[in-house]
Amino acid sequence: MNLLFLNSIEVGTYGGMEDWIRLVASGLSQRGHNVTVSGRKNSEFLKRVSAGNTKLRIEELDISGDFNPFTVTAIKKYIDANSIDTVVVNFNKDLRLGGMAARWVGNVRVVWSLGLDITKDNLIHKMLSPKLFDGVIVPSHSLKEQVIASGYVRSEDVRVIPIGIPSVGRTSHREQTRESLGLPKDCTLAVTSGRFVDQKGHRFLIEAAVQIVKVIPNMRFLFLGDGPLQQQHEQLINKLGLQNYFHFAGMLKTVHEALAACDLMIHPSIEEPFGIVLLEAMRARLPIVASRVGGIPEVVSENESAYLVPPQDAAALAESVISLVSDVTKMEQFAATGYDRWNQLFRDDCMIDTVEGYLVGIGNAEKKIG
């Protein structure tokens, strides 16, 4: 196959679906497919995708308006010159830019890969979007139901393909990692990984920490990530007198090393179509406390690898964290079950197998009309 992955994420941002593209594009290129990844010039996305992979082609674009004729023309010329047969797009902007370029060329399939529900309820989207894609990939059945509720994405056009992540070498640098992060070597360390946006629910964990540290005074909370609400969260932590319990480590490129220094993951999301960070936690043998929302119940095994609580409920979150940390046997059981679940269901090679088969199939299928 000759594939083009198009993602217009902002220059300084890198998230879960960007990592999905990195893993899938890299895996497919290693299997002999000709793969190009396209995005904004000098973006963190393209830097990470291209790092250490000489087989991938990188195409930088000047991306502006959704219907920019210059961008559409540039994509069309690239498709023509490189005999692209399938374009995989991410955002609505990507669907319009890449979709119009593909339709202009003619016999080129377009696959819309969605990590969250970004379908829009307006006339342009309802009329135009269905004409621009031939298939849709989502990571969970929960997200599929959200997407088809738009009314213009048909159930039969959507394929659920769970995300997978690669294995990593186990690190024995637990104490050194804690020391490098400025954390006590003997604390009970809970990690939360995700952008500081309302969707991730950090505020409720901060509120829950008031009760948690009363019962577990050696508890510490490690926040991985960045985002617009970081300062607001820091202010709340200071207001509640919790500044000695929280540590902000920023957006790390070696997340697995940080997770290896932790004892559990807390994931208090308000919305979560899937939850790649939960896979990273299970791979790192971390027990989990998370919100019962979106695709999370499809990722973890409730009461076997994770406790699930109602979203936006700081009291329930605190109660579950205290219960889990107070039971060493339960912590060990959750850790072992979670690792086995990741190893059996959510490895990257399984995901790439399924995506490859899907793209080959959609390439051979009759082209969708309208």
Summary of the structure (lengths in Angstrom):
residues: 370
radius of gyration: 21.4
end to end distance: 24.0
largest distance: 64.2
contacts: 1267
relative contact order: 0.12
helix: 45%
strand: 18%
